[in-house]
Amino acid sequence: MLDRFRPPDARDEPRVVGYCAACDNEIYVGDYIYRTYDDDMVHEECLRDYAEQFIVEEKGRINSKREIE
């Protein structure tokens, strides 16, 4: 029988399975994540920040000479 007045314990908390490579926050069982080729786990909402930090060399408007200004 469930005891709704029982205080919560560790079994009631979601299980942490890792940490996001972009924000360093916990990743829980059931979270939607991306796994990179380097085996990093990244929250869906952190993917853009991760890409800008680890993939993008430079960004800006490109001109006709293929230079970024």
C-alpha positions in Angstrom: 0.0 0.0 0.0 1.3 3.5 -0.9 1.9 5.8 2.0 1.4 9.3 0.6 2.6 10.8 3.8 6.0 9.0 3.6 8.9 11.5 3.2 10.7 11.2 -0.2 13.9 9.3 -0.4 16.7 8.8 -3.0 14.6 6.2 -4.9 12.0 9.0 -5.6 14.6 11.2 -7.4 15.3 10.8 -11.1 18.6 9.0 -11.8 21.5 11.1 -13.0 23.3 9.4 -16.0 25.8 12.1 -16.9 26.5 15.7 -17.4 25.9 18.0 -20.3 29.1 18.9 -22.2 27.8 22.5 -22.8 26.2 23.6 -19.5 27.6 21.0 -17.1 24.2 20.4 -15.6 22.9 16.9 -14.8 21.3 14.7 -17.4 18.6 12.4 -16.1 17.1 9.2 -17.3 14.4 10.2 -19.8 16.0 13.5 -20.9 16.2 14.1 -24.6 19.9 14.5 -25.5 22.3 14.5 -28.4 25.4 12.3 -28.2 28.4 13.6 -30.2 31.1 11.6 -32.1 33.4 12.3 -29.1 30.8 10.6 -26.8 29.7 13.9 -25.2 26.1 14.2 -24.1 24.4 17.5 -24.8 20.9 18.7 -23.8 18.7 19.5 -26.8 18.4 23.1 -25.6 22.2 23.4 -25.3 23.1 22.1 -28.7 23.6 25.5 -30.3 25.9 26.7 -27.6 27.9 23.5 -27.8 28.2 23.8 -31.6 29.4 27.4 -31.3 31.9 26.5 -28.6 33.4 23.4 -30.1 32.7 23.3 -33.8 32.5 26.9 -35.2 35.8 28.5 -36.1 34.3 31.9 -37.0 30.9 33.4 -37.8 29.6 36.4 -39.6 28.4 37.6 -43.0 30.1 36.1 -46.0 31.1 38.2 -48.9 31.6 37.3 -52.6 35.2 36.3 -52.0 34.0 33.7 -49.4 35.5 35.7 -46.6 33.6 36.3 -43.4 33.4 39.9 -42.4 
